Amino acid sequence: MVIASNQLKYSSNVEVNLDENIPQIEALGSQINQVILNLVINANHAIESLKSEEMGKISIKTSYSDTSIIISVKDSGPGISEELEERIFDPFLRLNQRALVQD
């Protein structure tokens, strides 16, 4: 969060709720950090696209079940339009405020 804090401070409040009972796993922490950072930056862009005077909200939550560790990132942005829902997991799909771009 420190890396994105300058970008977030004028548009989004970040709430972090980490489950302290999550067991250790074998993973590349730097890659997990990069994914979460990208999600938070994307969430902030969505919130900024509303051009609201009010601060938006980004929530990061971790939880654990018998078979899974779950990381959730939610925001108060506008959401995804119906036309993009079918394509949201297409490789190289990027969204910005002006256009849909397919690299």
Secondary structure, DSSP 8 states (H G I E B T S, - for coil): -TTTHHHHTTTEEEEEE--TT-------HHHHHHHHHHHHHHHHHHHHTT--SS-EEEEEEEEE-SS-EEEEEEE-S----HHHHTTTTSTTEEE-SS-EEE-
